[in-house]
Amino acid sequence: MARLSVLAKDQLTPEFASLAEQAATKPPYVDATLYQVLGHCPEMYQSYFQFYFPWHEGGTVSPVIKELVRLKVAQLNNCFT
């Protein structure tokens, strides 16, 4: 399985560096490492975020349950996210 390296914060675009800094202090409380890995291809992930966050926060299933499912699927696939 391919693995991406964790970029240093000075290697990130200014927007991703800001997201990494805010990650632990604002909802949805994501580990800053996520942005340091996604920083390999920021333009692709900007489009993904436009899809993901409205989906994650909306709908009938609470964001907490969605996150628990996401973590369980990652665990079952030996993905450490």
C-alpha positions in Angstrom: 0.0 0.0 0.0 1.3 3.4 -0.9 2.0 5.8 2.0 2.4 9.6 1.8 4.9 11.4 3.9 3.9 14.1 6.4 5.0 17.4 5.0 6.6 20.0 7.3 4.4 23.0 7.9 6.7 25.2 6.0 6.2 23.0 2.9 2.4 23.7 2.9 0.5 26.3 0.9 -0.5 29.2 3.2 -4.1 28.0 3.2 -3.2 24.5 4.3 -0.7 25.8 6.9 -3.6 27.8 8.3 -5.9 24.8 8.3 -3.2 22.8 10.1 -2.8 25.4 12.8 -6.6 25.7 13.3 -7.2 21.9 13.3 -7.0 21.4 17.0 -8.9 24.5 18.0 -12.0 24.6 15.7 -14.6 22.0 14.7 -14.4 19.4 13.3 -11.3 19.1 15.5 -9.0 17.2 13.1 -5.4 16.2 13.7 -3.1 18.7 11.9 -1.3 15.8 10.4 -4.2 15.4 8.0 -3.5 18.7 6.3 0.3 18.0 6.3 -0.4 14.8 4.2 -3.2 16.3 2.0 -0.8 19.2 1.3 0.9 17.0 -1.4 -2.0 17.9 -3.7 -3.9 20.9 -2.3 -5.9 21.8 -5.4 -7.5 18.3 -5.5 -8.3 18.4 -1.8 -9.9 21.8 -2.0 -12.5 20.3 -4.3 -12.9 17.3 -2.0 -13.5 19.6 1.0 -16.2 21.4 -0.8 -18.0 18.0 -1.1 -17.0 16.4 2.3 -17.8 19.0 4.9 -21.4 19.7 3.8 -21.9 16.0 3.6 -20.3 15.4 7.0 -22.2 18.1 8.8 -25.6 17.5 7.1 -28.1 14.7 6.8 -30.0 12.6 9.3 -26.9 10.7 10.7 -25.0 12.8 13.2 -21.4 13.9 12.4 -20.2 12.0 15.5 -21.6 8.7 14.2 -20.2 9.4 10.7 -16.8 10.0 12.2 -16.9 6.8 14.2 -17.9 4.8 11.1 -15.0 6.5 9.2 -12.5 5.5 11.9 -13.8 1.9 12.1 -13.5 1.5 8.3 -10.0 2.9 8.5 -9.1 0.5 11.3 -10.5 -2.5 9.4 -8.4 -1.4 6.3 -5.2 -0.9 8.4 -5.3 2.8 7.6 -4.0 5.0 10.3 -5.9 8.3 9.8 
